[in-house]
Amino acid sequence: MGSTENFIFQLNIVIKNIIKTLEILTWFSVLSILILLGTLIFIWKNKGDEEAKTKMIYLVLTAFIFIAGYLLIYIEARYLGIILILILSMGMFLFETLYKNKLIQKNVLNILIIFLIVSFSVMPFQSLYENINVDKVLMDESTALNTEFNVHGNIASNNEWIYSMVLTYFLDSKYYGMVKPDENLTGLENELKSNNIDYYLVWGSTQTELPYPEITNGKFYLLKVYKLKNVSN
């Protein structure tokens, strides 16, 4: 791949990440983009209040520098938590500056601040509501694996490393990760044995016929647990 292809590849990543960043900022609050645009317009147009202009420049530069590093690689909402605080602060400062410069009235300032706080409160409360029982199923499954099947020790899986890691955490055991994909039976057995694995989690179906007992007898949806050896308490 030549330099031109590398540049185009990286440019596509940046463009996609810019679009995703705008979507994330809008998810934070419907006012996010408007606050950024309003702040930039104020910096450009303002000729009198140099102190406020300087503070806004610092806020905008901090936000853009923080985001810029992620634009080159990969971006997710959880990376931009500090940007939520920066934009909220930017909005408060912008509205107060507009009021101090007599560009809006006091009642308008109060309405804008209330709307700002409410709009930035929607996402955290929505996320809290949607994720309040996010690991309950895994906790219930781990409880059953522990009490009914005495699963503990060294654990590996064929897939779903996040779910497997959470299950292992609730089981107070050690998770050794996923096995190599598309490995034949001999390679799989060698890998499990070399890592001293006690239980092997299989998510979904597997094309490899395993020579180990499956202990759950279909109790869990899409999860089978194979016992590789006798595990002492």
Secondary structure, DSSP 8 states (H G I E B T S, - for coil): --HHHHHHHHHHHHHHHHHHHHHHHHHH-TTHHHHHHHHHHHHHH--S-HHHHHHHHHHHHHHHHHHHHHHTS---GGGGHHHHHHHHHHHHHHHHHHHHTTSS-HHHHHHHHHHHHHHHHHHHHHHHHHTTTTTHHHHHHHHHHHHTT---SEEEESS-HHHHHHHHHHTT-EEEEE--TT--HHHHHHHHHHTT-SEEEEES--SS--SS-B-STT-BTTEEEEE-S----
